[in-house]
Amino acid sequence: MVPVLLSIAFGAGVFLLYESLTAPRPAPVGASRGDRARRLREALARAGLHGVTPRDFALFALASGAVAGVVAQLLLGWGLVSLLAAGLGLAAPVVYFARRHDRRRAAVQGALAEAIAQLRDGIRSGLSVQEALAALARSGPAALREDFARLVRELRLAGPEPALAAMQERLADPVFDVVAATLLLNDRVGGNRLSAVLDRLAEATLAELRVQAEVRAYQSRHVLSARIVAAVPLVVLVAIRQLNPGYLAVFDDVGGQLRLAGCAASVALGYAAMLWVARLPGEERVLRP
């Protein structure tokens, strides 16, 4: 029982330390809930899950946890360990979603950097902003052609501000927020500095993406090593349980299952901490519509 209690105490200490360092200042309950819901909707949009609501995502996570618990019970037959497996299954969609979010965010920002450069070149060649955006809908980055085609249609029907705000909501990306604000300012006050602003924005975005790519390449080795280290005990445990169940009879009582659950929780906590430390900080959206 001592290792289990130490693992629980260590995990609680790490969680409380993290909360004390990162928790935002208290806000009204209604406002904080609304802010969390908005952030989750934006994160789902950045991950490409436009048709998925926060409620749908929560239901899917619950279903994943239930399936993981049932499978663990069928394979191992230990109730407490099955409950822990259900908890890990509940967290699995969140981990997958976070990875998908990061990959798509990098892909969208790379496409945006290319699109900004094309938009700059089109304006410099004498095209109007709307003509340059229409060119992006035809020959821009493949990942954003549909979005730019929709933007061009909405520009004709609703005007610049509603059309750009709708695309900001679809992409939920801070880089396009700056692009939209630049285009709106140019539409309101005019001027001949738009191409220069777009040029600097494209350069800054590409520089940031290069740094992020280097960091991801460096981190990928450590992430793979951590996955292997975390998966080996589980694979060995399941294999022994299937081949020689009597060898693991020591874990059949409540105390044995608690020790197993504590070990599994320690591995999961270490893996989650590694992912948290290795994550790339996301840029906050400041210019929301």
VENLIN-V81745 format. One line per field, one symbol per residue. psi: psi as a letter, one per 30 degrees, with the letter a starting at -180 (. if undefined). burial: 1 if it has 9 or more other ideal C-beta (glycine too) atoms within 8 Angstrom, else 0. A space follows every 10 residues. Layout:
psi=???
burial=???
//
This chain:
psi=feeeeeeeee eeeeeeeeef ffklkklkee eeeeeeeeee eeeeeffgie gkleeeeeee eeeeeeeeee eeeeeegjee eeeeeeeeee feeeeeeeee eeeeeeeeee eeeeeeeeee eeeffgllee eeeeeefega kefgeeeeee eeefeeefle eeeeeeeeee ehkfefeeee eeeeeeeefa lggeeeeeee eeeeeeeeee eeeeeeeefe eeeeeeeeee feeeeeeeee eeeieffgff gfleeeeeee eeeeeeeeee eeeeeeeflk kkkkkeil.
burial=0011001101 1001000000 0000000000 0100101001 1111111010 0001001001 1101111111 1110110101 1111111111 1111101101 1101111111 1111111111 0110001010 1111111001 1001101111 1101100001 0111111111 1111111111 1111010000 0001101110 1100110110 0110110010 0110011001 0011001101 1000000100 1000011111 1111111111 1111100000 000010000
//
